[in-house]
Amino acid sequence: MATQVEENGPPCNPDVPSSSQARQKLEGLLNKSMRIRMTDGRTLVGLFLCTDRDCNVILGSAQEFLKSSDMFSQGEPRVLGLAMIPGHHVVSIEVEADTLADTQCFRGSH
């Protein structure tokens, strides 16, 4: 039986397989507001609905913000609704925590 080592260090709970931990983390993020920056400079904000093996992300109630030349003005968002972001276009993903408790729970589960 081969031992699996995670790239980010050992699992927090050695009794639970790492794939189960990753799944639990993703399930904990369902319906949370996320900000996804893309390779072309656009930013999408919406509710995390699902992902797949290719790291494509589906956002619900998504809004698109264009890259602004002015750091202080983001401009008016464009309402997209349901959006699929191809995984190879994702630069960064941020979870917008609604409460301090959500933030602490998310950080504690790393």
SULJO-V841559 format. One record per pair of residues at least 4 apart in sequence whose C-alpha atoms are under 6 Angstrom apart, sorted by the first residue. I is the first residue (numbers start at 1). J is the second residue. Records with the same first field share a line. If there is no record, write none. Layout:
I = J ; J
//
This chain:
6 = 10
30 = 48 ; 49
31 = 47 ; 48 ; 49
32 = 47 ; 48
33 = 46 ; 47 ; 96
34 = 45 ; 46 ; 94 ; 95 ; 96
35 = 44 ; 45 ; 93 ; 94
36 = 43 ; 44 ; 92 ; 93
37 = 43 ; 91 ; 92
38 = 42 ; 89 ; 90 ; 91
39 = 89 ; 91
41 = 67
42 = 65 ; 66 ; 67
43 = 64 ; 65
44 = 63 ; 64
45 = 62 ; 63
46 = 59 ; 60 ; 61 ; 62
47 = 59 ; 60
48 = 59
49 = 58 ; 59
50 = 58
51 = 55 ; 56 ; 57
52 = 56
55 = 87
56 = 85 ; 86 ; 87
57 = 84 ; 85
58 = 83 ; 84
59 = 82 ; 83
60 = 81 ; 82
61 = 81 ; 82
62 = 80 ; 81
63 = 77 ; 78 ; 79 ; 80
64 = 77 ; 78
65 = 77
68 = 74
97 = 102 ; 103
104 = 108
//
